[in-house]
Amino acid sequence: MQDNNSKQVLLSVLGVAILVVAVVGVSFAAFSYSKTGEKVNTITTGTITMSYSEGENAINLSNALPMSDEQGKALSGDNNVFDFTVSATIQGSGTTTINYAITATKETTSDLPDDAVKVYLTNSSDTAITGYETPKKVSTLTKTTSGEASGAPSDQYILHKGTYQATTTDQYHLRMWVADDYSITGTSKTFKLRVNVYGAAAAQ
């Protein structure tokens, strides 16, 4: 009788041990599989194209006098607003992200200081781009550094940057004027900005 009880206890203990081993074995197998899968997962991207087109107009303010933000934001027409378009075409399967940057470089012939000029960037419906709710002095714009995700070279003013994940076309309007807290003295001065666009696919 005691031998039977001992055998039952022994069988029960062995059964529990086997169950524990089985559970541990399954857990280990699942964990091991998730960490060391044998199949290679691949994403193949299609064609990525970016384009930048400038309108016929450019900003050319002759004999410009300082003006308030309200006046500057209301500038319109030729020579007062620079229109440009940035497009990205992404074709193919998978998820592709393009990091882009709209930058500006000051021409060497400019002799107005950066803190004398304000810029204001709006979209196709003439609504301020995020960050331009208040016009910015050029001197407050962040500059690009080496290793920019967009591929932009260093030491350029960043007007705007972001990402594209689908085919997109964005239209922009740039206004530029002499800040109303700058005192013009002496001879005529100029300030010239060239707008550039850079884009690069993010690492997958």
C-alpha positions in Angstrom: 0.0 0.0 0.0 2.8 2.3 0.9 4.7 1.3 -2.3 1.6 2.3 -4.3 1.4 5.7 -2.6 5.2 6.3 -3.1 4.8 5.4 -6.8 1.9 7.8 -7.2 3.8 10.6 -5.5 6.8 9.8 -7.7 4.7 9.8 -10.8 3.0 13.1 -9.9 6.4 14.7 -9.2 7.7 13.4 -12.5 4.6 14.6 -14.3 4.9 18.2 -12.9 8.7 18.2 -13.8 8.0 17.1 -17.4 5.2 19.8 -17.6 7.6 22.5 -16.3 10.3 21.3 -18.8 7.8 21.4 -21.6 6.6 24.9 -20.8 10.2 26.2 -20.4 11.1 24.4 -23.7 8.2 26.1 -25.5 9.0 29.5 -24.1 12.6 29.2 -24.9 11.8 28.1 -28.5 9.5 31.0 -29.0 12.0 33.5 -27.6 14.8 32.0 -29.6 12.8 32.1 -32.8 11.9 35.8 -32.4 15.5 36.7 -31.8 17.1 34.6 -34.5 14.8 34.1 -37.4 16.3 32.4 -40.4 14.3 34.3 -43.1 15.5 37.6 -44.3 12.8 40.3 -44.3 13.3 42.7 -47.2 11.7 46.0 -48.2 12.3 47.2 -51.8 11.6 50.8 -52.5 10.6 52.1 -55.9 11.6 55.4 -57.6 12.2 58.5 -55.4 12.2 61.8 -57.1 12.4 65.3 -55.7 12.0 68.5 -57.6 12.2 72.2 -56.9 10.8 74.8 -59.2 11.0 78.6 -58.9 8.3 80.9 -60.1 9.0 83.7 -62.5 9.1 86.2 -59.7 11.8 87.1 -57.2 12.0 89.5 -54.4 13.6 92.8 -55.5 12.8 95.6 -53.1 14.4 98.8 -54.3 14.9 101.7 -51.9 13.1 99.6 -49.3 12.3 101.3 -46.0 11.8 99.5 -42.7 8.2 98.2 -42.2 6.1 96.6 -39.5 5.3 92.8 -39.5 1.8 93.6 -40.5 3.0 95.4 -43.6 5.5 92.8 -44.4 3.1 89.9 -44.1 0.7 91.8 -46.5 3.3 92.2 -49.3 2.0 90.9 -52.6 2.7 90.8 -56.3 5.9 90.7 -58.4 9.1 91.7 -56.7 7.5 91.4 -53.3 6.9 87.6 -53.0 9.0 84.7 -54.1 7.0 81.7 -55.1 8.4 78.2 -55.3 7.3 74.5 -55.3 8.8 71.4 -53.7 7.6 68.0 -54.9 8.4 64.4 -53.9 7.3 61.4 -55.9 7.6 58.0 -54.2 6.7 54.9 -56.2 6.8 51.3 -55.3 6.0 49.1 -52.3 7.3 49.5 -48.8 7.5 52.5 -46.5 9.9 55.3 -47.6 10.7 58.5 -45.7 12.4 61.4 -47.3 14.0 64.0 -45.0 14.0 67.4 -46.7 15.2 70.9 -45.9 14.4 74.2 -47.5 17.5 76.4 -46.9 18.7 79.8 -47.8 22.2 81.2 -48.5 23.1 84.9 -48.4 24.8 86.3 -51.4 28.2 87.7 -50.8 27.2 91.1 -52.2 24.7 91.6 -49.3 25.7 94.4 -47.0 22.6 94.6 -44.7 23.2 92.7 -41.5 21.2 89.5 -40.7 19.3 91.2 -37.8 18.0 93.9 -40.2 16.0 91.6 -42.4 12.8 89.6 -41.6 11.4 86.6 -43.5 8.0 85.1 -43.6 7.1 81.7 -45.1 3.6 80.6 -46.0 1.9 77.7 -47.8 -0.2 77.6 -51.0 -3.2 79.1 -49.1 -0.9 81.8 -47.7 -1.2 80.4 -44.2 2.0 80.7 -42.1 4.2 77.6 -42.0 4.6 76.2 -38.5 7.2 78.3 -36.7 6.4 81.5 -38.8 3.3 82.6 -36.8 5.6 85.5 -36.1 8.0 86.6 -38.9 11.6 85.8 -38.1 14.8 87.8 -38.4 17.4 86.1 -40.5 19.8 86.3 -37.6 17.5 84.0 -35.6 17.3 81.2 -38.2 19.1 78.0 -37.3 21.9 77.0 -39.5 22.6 73.6 -41.0 25.5 71.5 -39.6 27.4 68.6 -41.0 25.5 65.3 -41.1 22.1 66.8 -41.8 19.4 64.1 -42.5 18.4 66.0 -45.6 21.9 66.0 -47.0 22.0 69.8 -46.9 25.6 71.2 -46.6 26.5 73.0 -43.4 26.2 76.7 -42.7 23.0 77.4 -44.5 19.9 79.1 -43.0 17.1 76.6 -42.4 13.8 78.1 -43.6 11.8 74.9 -43.1 12.4 71.1 -42.9 10.3 68.0 -42.5 9.6 64.6 -44.0 7.7 63.1 -46.9 6.3 59.6 -46.8 4.1 59.8 -49.9 3.9 61.6 -53.2 3.4 65.3 -52.3 3.6 68.7 -53.8 3.9 71.8 -51.6 3.8 75.4 -52.8 5.4 78.1 -50.7 5.5 81.9 -50.7 8.5 83.7 -49.2 8.4 87.4 -48.1 11.4 89.4 -47.0 11.6 93.0 -45.7 13.7 95.4 -43.6 12.7 95.1 -39.9 11.1 98.2 -38.4 13.7 98.3 -35.6 16.6 98.8 -38.0 17.8 102.3 -38.6 19.0 102.9 -42.2 21.9 105.2 -42.4 24.4 106.2 -45.1 24.4 104.7 -48.6 22.0 102.3 -50.1 22.3 98.7 -48.9 21.1 95.3 -50.2 20.3 91.9 -48.9 20.0 88.9 -51.2 18.9 85.3 -50.3 19.1 82.3 -52.6 16.6 79.5 -51.7 17.8 75.9 -51.9 16.1 72.5 -51.4 17.7 69.2 -50.3 16.3 65.8 -49.7 17.5 62.3 -48.8 15.9 59.0 -48.2 16.0 58.0 -44.5 17.9 54.8 -43.7 15.7 51.7 -43.7 
